[in-house]
Amino acid sequence: MKTSNKGQNTDNVIDLFSRRPYSSLKDSRFIRLAPELDGLEMLYSNESSGDKLFSLKVLCWALRANGEVVGLVPWLDDIIACTDIADPLNGTWEGYYDPGIDELFFEPPIHKIVEVETAAEYYEYQCESEKDIVQEIPDLIGTHAVLSDKGFKSLSLQEVVSWRLHADGTILGMLVDDKKIESTPILPGDECLYPAQIETNFRYFFQHHIANKIKSRDPEALAAISMLVEES
């Protein structure tokens, strides 16, 4: 429900439940991130695997401009909200999972909601450009980027060091340009980092357990890569 006066701009229309401007409820941009530090996971199902469930570690929790908080995971060639995974071929979101206590849940943890909301209020940036960097968090789940030529004749994997959130809500995975390294360790914000998504040979993101299988030329992992190649 919303309150409204005839002729009003929607920026002045307030939703009675959220107390936010009605126009902002349509704004799904990510505006603040909070790294997941306790090993929580996303569960998803696959159409071809019956009742079997699979899991991915949650990278972080994100606050949208409309007030919604969601978990994020690297998924194929992007980073997306867990709840947005709804492709029958690649997977369907089934909920969040705490392996420490074997608990399935469907809403973000309250402490993460408080964290991102409080931080967003405290760090209220005034950006001059949509490309301004709002925040950068380290990758704590071992994400790797798969780089390959168009025909997948050559293939290499690079660790994602961090994730940069821009003012327009875009989140980019940052890789190391070996030619620009000046000192180590390489930390978020280092000048030698560049976005995976602008790399011509960038194909997919994988978490470390899959990346390690690819490195060791595990038959199942290579078969999965071949399947992705055929679909692309």
Summary of the structure (lengths in Angstrom):
residues: 232
radius of gyration: 19.6
end to end distance: 43.0
largest distance: 65.3
contacts: 653
relative contact order: 0.13
helix: 23%
strand: 36%
